[in-house]
Amino acid sequence: MKLNEAVAIRIKELCKERELTQYKLSMKSGVPQSTLSTIMSCSFPSVKLRIIYEICEGLEITITEFFDSPLFQRENIVD
């Protein structure tokens, strides 16, 4: 899978665990809902690290915890 797909899947997983909608995550993180929607639909090829950091703040996790997933293992990511 592509990196942007892995990011989208990871955000969906974490929101599901915390019972958060995109709207609630937007309110907690300060990331506009339109931006979250674009990330979740993989509408652009990459996501700025700053946005991922803000999403992590809204999820109340560290960026290390965000990327600590098999989704981000080298063999699972393609160019």
N, C-alpha and C positions, 0 to 999 in steps of 0.2 A: 504494500500500500504506500501511497505517497505520504509525506510528512504532514501536510495539511489535513489529510483524512484521519491520521492517527490523532492529531490534536482535537479534531471534532469528536471523534469517538471517545477520547478521554474526558472531554468536558461533559459529554452526555452521560458517561458512566458516573462521574462524580456528582452531577446534578441529580441523577436517579437515586444514588446512595443517600443524598441529603434531602431528597424530596423537594428540589428546587425547580421552578420553571425558569425559562429564559428571562422572563420579566423579573422574577425575584432575584436571579443572579445579576441582572442589570442594575437593579436597585442597590444590591449589596456591594457590587464591585465598582460601580460608576461607569462601566463600559456600556455605551448605548445599545439598546436592544437590537437596533438595525445592524450594528457591528457584530453582535453575537450571532444573529441570524445568518449573516454572510459567512462567518467562520463555520457555523454548523452545517451549512449547505456546501461548503468547500468552493465557494464562488471566486476566491482568489488564491493564487498559488502559495502564499506564505502569510504568516501572522507575525507581527512585531513582538519581540520578547516583552516589551513594556505592556502590551495588551494581555499577554499570558500572565504576567506578574499581577496585573490588576484583577484578572479573573481568579487567580490563586488567593488574593486577598479576600475577595468576595466568598470564596469557598472555605476560607480560614485554613489554608494549607500552605506549605512552602513550595517554592518552585521545584525543589528537589523531590518532594512528594508527588508533584504533578507528573514529572518525567520518570518516576520510579514505577514503570509499568512495562510489561512485555511488549506493548505496542511500539515502544521506542527502541527496541533492540535492533541492532544494525541489520540483522538478517530479515527483519520485517519491513524495513523501509527501502523503497526504490527511488531512484532519481526521477 
